[in-house]
Amino acid sequence: MKKLALITALAATSVVSSFGQVTTKAVGFVTLNLQTGNNFVGFSLQPSAAFSGAFTVSATDRSHIFLTNATVTDDQFNGAAGTYVMEVTTAGTNEGLNTVITDTIATGAEVVLQDALPAGVADGSTLTIWKLRTIADAFGATNSAGLTAGTASTADLIMLPNGAGGFDQYFYSNGGFTGTGWRKVGAGTANQANVAFYYSDGFLIAAKSAKSITITGEVKSGKTSIVLETGNNLLANLCPVNAGGTSPSTEGRTLGNSGLYTGNPSTGILGNTTAATADQVMIWNGTGYNQYYYSTGGFTGVGWRLVGGGNTDRATVALPDGCYLVLRRGAPVTVQLAQGAF
């Protein structure tokens, strides 16, 4: 898959709405050029932010926060309104920390979080609230994007990791036993249009034929915290411009500027003297994976290396413009992914 990043930058402006301050950032569109077969996809543009501003944290339950100088309605950022995520935007060790919102309470502009915030997130910190993009948002409620429709065996498949080592598979059914609409393989006629994509996660599209799909949205700025679980992790490249290929940008993400390796095993991927003992970053090359790791010494020296590539430095290898896989060998770790300046 080749994703051509075309960004229309807008001067940042602030507007006040009924629920607080929203900042308009760089917006534009990207084109997903899907090839026949498996395509590694990640959305580098997000739906417009629903809220940006400051907040305080409950003194008794750090899963409850209160938006500053804001007015909200009950369930504004949860439930039937869709799946929303809050992200800490204050610079520092907790920048990019994110979690799903489970409740919104008008009284006190209270927001309830799926996960409690760590002690380092102080009163007066800032956040952005994003609504997660759904299948219908990305590809159209009636498949206006033009994915191949059909049955589970004849349609293009959107494949989302299910956390159990496999994928949940979705497709657009154009009739028959499963009716018309977005469906999940094995789930009958249940409507799947509102299934959400977590913005930092990658996924696959198994396409029956080549096609191009346009995605519009807002550039996500700042760092993004992600949890690398033990085993395989598909990560979206959230940067909308490429570090390699045609007309590369200095803001594009590479192995070296990604933030994946920090030298501290509690804040980054695990480096080691051999590829067999280090975490690996695996980039699809069309037929298999190029496997990279951070060597901390030994025969291959110190730095980013390609498995089987000797001691040649690979820090400038561009992260793919869709998503990539990280093989985590140790216990789960939280990593701050870096982003270009937009």
C-alpha positions in Angstrom: 0.0 0.0 0.0 1.2 3.5 -0.7 -0.4 6.4 1.1 0.2 9.8 -0.5 0.2 12.4 2.2 -1.2 15.7 0.9 -1.7 18.2 3.7 -3.5 21.6 3.6 -2.2 23.6 6.5 -4.4 26.1 8.2 -3.4 28.8 10.6 -4.2 27.6 14.1 -7.3 29.4 15.4 -9.4 29.0 18.5 -13.2 29.1 18.7 -15.4 28.8 21.7 -18.3 26.4 21.6 -20.9 25.3 24.0 -18.6 22.8 25.5 -15.3 24.6 25.6 -12.4 25.6 23.4 -11.6 23.7 20.2 -8.4 24.4 18.2 -8.3 24.1 14.5 -5.0 22.6 13.4 -3.5 21.4 10.1 -6.1 19.5 8.1 -6.2 17.9 4.8 -6.5 14.5 3.2 -4.5 11.3 2.4 -5.0 8.7 -0.2 -4.9 5.0 0.7 -3.7 3.2 -2.5 -4.7 -0.3 -1.8 -3.0 -3.2 -3.7 -4.5 -6.6 -4.3 -3.8 -8.7 -1.2 -2.9 -7.6 2.3 -2.4 -3.9 3.0 -1.0 -2.5 6.2 -3.2 0.5 7.1 -3.1 3.2 9.7 -4.9 6.5 9.8 -2.5 9.4 10.0 -5.3 11.9 10.1 -7.9 12.1 12.8 -11.5 13.4 13.0 -11.6 17.0 14.3 -10.9 17.3 18.0 -14.1 17.6 20.0 -12.6 19.5 22.9 -9.2 21.0 24.0 -8.6 22.6 27.3 -7.5 22.3 30.9 -8.8 19.9 33.6 -8.4 19.0 37.2 -8.3 15.5 38.7 -10.5 14.1 41.5 -8.7 13.9 44.8 -10.4 10.6 45.6 -10.6 8.8 42.3 -8.1 9.6 39.5 -10.4 8.1 36.9 -12.6 11.2 37.3 -11.6 14.6 35.9 -13.3 17.9 35.6 -13.0 20.1 32.5 -12.1 23.7 33.3 -14.4 26.5 32.2 -16.5 24.1 30.1 -20.1 23.2 29.8 -21.0 19.7 28.8 -24.2 17.6 28.6 -24.8 14.2 30.1 -23.2 11.4 27.9 -21.8 14.0 25.4 -18.5 12.1 25.0 -19.7 8.5 25.4 -22.6 6.0 24.8 -24.7 6.7 21.8 -22.6 9.7 20.9 -19.8 7.3 20.0 -16.4 6.3 21.4 -14.3 9.1 22.6 -10.7 9.2 23.9 -9.0 11.8 26.1 -5.3 12.4 25.6 -3.0 14.4 27.9 -1.3 17.2 25.9 0.8 18.8 28.6 4.5 18.3 27.8 6.4 15.9 29.9 6.5 12.2 30.8 2.7 11.9 30.6 2.3 13.7 27.3 0.3 11.5 24.9 -1.3 9.4 27.7 -4.7 8.3 26.4 -7.8 6.4 27.6 -11.4 5.9 26.6 -14.1 8.0 28.2 -16.8 6.0 29.8 -19.2 8.7 31.1 -19.8 12.5 30.8 -21.7 14.2 33.6 -23.0 17.7 33.1 -22.7 18.7 36.7 -19.2 19.9 37.3 -18.2 19.2 33.6 -17.1 15.7 34.9 -15.6 13.1 32.6 -15.1 9.5 33.8 -12.2 7.6 32.3 -11.7 3.9 31.7 -8.2 4.1 33.3 -7.1 6.1 36.3 -4.6 8.8 35.6 -1.1 8.4 37.2 -0.1 10.7 40.0 2.1 12.7 37.7 -0.8 14.2 35.9 -1.5 17.3 37.9 -4.4 19.8 38.1 -4.2 22.3 35.4 -2.9 19.8 32.8 -4.3 20.0 29.4 -6.1 17.5 27.2 -7.7 16.9 23.8 -10.8 14.8 23.4 -11.1 12.8 20.1 -14.0 10.9 18.7 -12.7 7.6 17.3 -13.4 7.1 13.6 -15.8 4.2 12.9 -16.0 1.9 9.9 -18.9 4.1 8.6 -16.9 7.3 9.1 -13.9 5.9 7.2 -15.5 4.0 4.4 -19.1 5.4 4.3 -22.3 4.1 5.8 -23.2 2.5 2.4 -19.6 1.8 1.4 -19.2 5.1 -0.6 -15.4 4.5 -0.4 -15.8 1.7 -2.9 -14.4 -1.4 -1.1 -15.3 -4.5 -2.9 -18.7 -5.7 -1.5 -20.0 -9.2 -1.4 -19.9 -12.1 1.0 -17.2 -12.9 3.6 -15.3 -14.8 0.9 -15.7 -12.4 -2.0 -15.5 -8.9 -0.4 -12.6 -6.9 0.8 -11.9 -7.6 4.4 -11.1 -5.0 7.1 -9.0 -7.0 9.6 -8.7 -5.5 13.2 -6.5 -7.2 15.7 -8.6 -8.8 18.5 -6.0 -9.0 21.2 -6.1 -12.8 21.2 -3.5 -13.2 18.4 -6.0 -13.1 15.6 -8.2 -10.6 13.7 -11.9 -9.7 13.7 -12.9 -9.4 10.0 -15.4 -6.9 8.6 -16.9 -6.5 5.1 -19.6 -4.7 3.3 -22.4 -7.1 2.5 -24.5 -6.3 -0.6 -27.4 -8.7 0.1 -28.0 -12.4 0.7 -28.2 -14.1 4.1 -26.4 -11.3 5.8 -28.4 -8.5 4.3 -27.0 -5.1 3.2 -24.5 -3.2 5.3 -21.3 -3.5 7.3 -21.0 -7.0 8.7 -18.5 -9.1 10.8 -17.5 -12.5 9.6 -19.4 -15.0 11.6 -21.8 -12.5 13.2 -24.7 -12.8 10.9 -26.8 -9.7 10.1 -25.6 -7.6 13.1 -24.8 -4.0 11.9 -21.0 -3.2 12.4 -21.0 0.3 11.0 -20.1 1.8 14.4 -17.1 -0.4 15.1 -14.3 2.1 16.0 -10.6 2.3 15.1 -8.3 3.2 18.0 -6.2 6.0 16.5 -2.8 4.6 17.4 -3.6 1.1 16.2 -2.8 -0.3 12.8 -4.9 -2.9 10.9 -5.0 -4.8 7.6 -7.2 -4.6 4.6 -7.3 -7.7 2.4 -8.3 -6.3 -0.9 -9.6 -8.3 -3.8 -8.4 -5.7 -6.3 -6.4 -2.4 -6.4 -8.3 0.8 -5.4 -7.8 4.2 -3.9 -9.6 5.6 -0.9 -9.4 9.2 0.4 -9.4 9.9 4.1 -9.8 13.5 5.4 -9.1 14.7 8.9 -6.8 16.7 11.2 -3.1 16.2 11.9 -2.5 14.8 15.4 0.3 16.9 17.0 2.5 16.0 20.0 3.6 12.7 21.4 1.4 9.6 21.6 1.7 7.1 24.4 1.1 3.5 23.4 1.3 0.3 25.4 3.4 -2.4 23.7 1.9 -5.7 24.8 4.0 -8.9 25.0 4.0 -10.3 21.5 2.9 -8.6 18.2 1.7 -5.1 18.1 0.4 -3.3 15.0 1.1 0.4 15.3 -0.2 3.2 13.0 2.3 5.7 11.7 0.5 8.9 12.8 2.8 11.2 10.8 1.0 12.3 7.6 4.2 12.8 5.6 6.8 10.2 4.6 10.5 10.1 5.5 11.3 8.0 2.4 10.0 7.5 -1.2 9.1 10.3 -3.5 9.6 13.8 -2.1 10.5 12.7 1.5 10.0 15.2 4.3 12.4 15.9 7.2 9.3 15.6 9.5 8.7 12.0 8.4 9.2 9.3 11.0 12.2 6.9 10.9 13.5 4.3 13.2 15.8 6.8 14.7 13.4 9.6 15.4 10.3 7.5 16.2 10.8 7.4 19.9 10.6 3.7 20.0 14.1 3.2 21.5 15.1 5.4 24.4 18.0 3.5 26.0 15.7 2.9 29.1 13.9 -0.4 29.0 11.1 1.0 31.1 10.2 3.7 28.5 11.1 2.1 25.2 11.6 -1.1 23.3 14.2 -3.6 24.5 17.6 -3.4 22.8 20.2 -6.2 23.0 23.3 -7.6 21.4 21.4 -10.1 19.2 18.2 -9.9 17.1 16.9 -13.0 18.8 16.9 -11.3 22.2 15.9 -7.7 21.3 12.4 -6.4 20.4 11.9 -6.1 16.7 10.3 -3.6 14.4 8.9 -5.4 11.4 8.1 -3.6 8.2 6.2 -5.4 5.4 8.1 -5.4 2.1 5.4 -7.0 -0.1 6.3 -10.6 0.4 7.6 -10.7 4.0 9.0 -8.5 6.8 12.2 -6.5 7.0 13.2 -7.0 10.6 15.0 -4.3 12.6 16.3 -4.1 16.1 18.4 -1.9 18.3 21.8 -3.4 18.9 23.5 -2.5 22.1 26.9 -4.0 21.2 28.6 -7.1 20.1 29.5 -8.0 16.5 26.9 -5.6 15.0 27.9 -2.6 17.1 25.5 0.0 18.6 22.5 1.3 16.8 19.6 0.3 14.6 20.3 -2.8 12.6 18.6 -5.0 10.0 18.5 -8.7 10.8 21.1 -10.2 8.6 22.4 -6.8 7.6 25.6 -6.7 9.6 26.6 -3.5 11.3 25.2 -1.0 8.8 23.3 1.8 10.5 19.5 1.7 9.8 18.4 4.7 11.9 17.2 6.5 8.7 14.9 3.7 7.6 11.5 5.3 7.1 8.6 3.9 9.0 5.9 2.8 6.5 3.1 5.2 5.7 0.4 2.8 7.0 1.4 0.7 9.9 4.1 -1.5 11.2 4.5 -4.4 13.6 6.5 -4.4 16.8 7.4 -7.7 18.4 7.7 -7.1 22.1 9.6 -9.9 23.9 9.3 -8.6 27.5 6.5 -7.5 29.8 4.2 -4.7 28.5 5.8 -1.3 28.4 4.5 2.2 27.7 6.3 4.1 24.9 6.0 7.7 23.8 6.0 7.9 20.0 7.4 11.1 18.6 5.6 13.2 16.0 6.8 15.7 13.4 6.1 19.4 13.9 2.9 20.5 12.0 
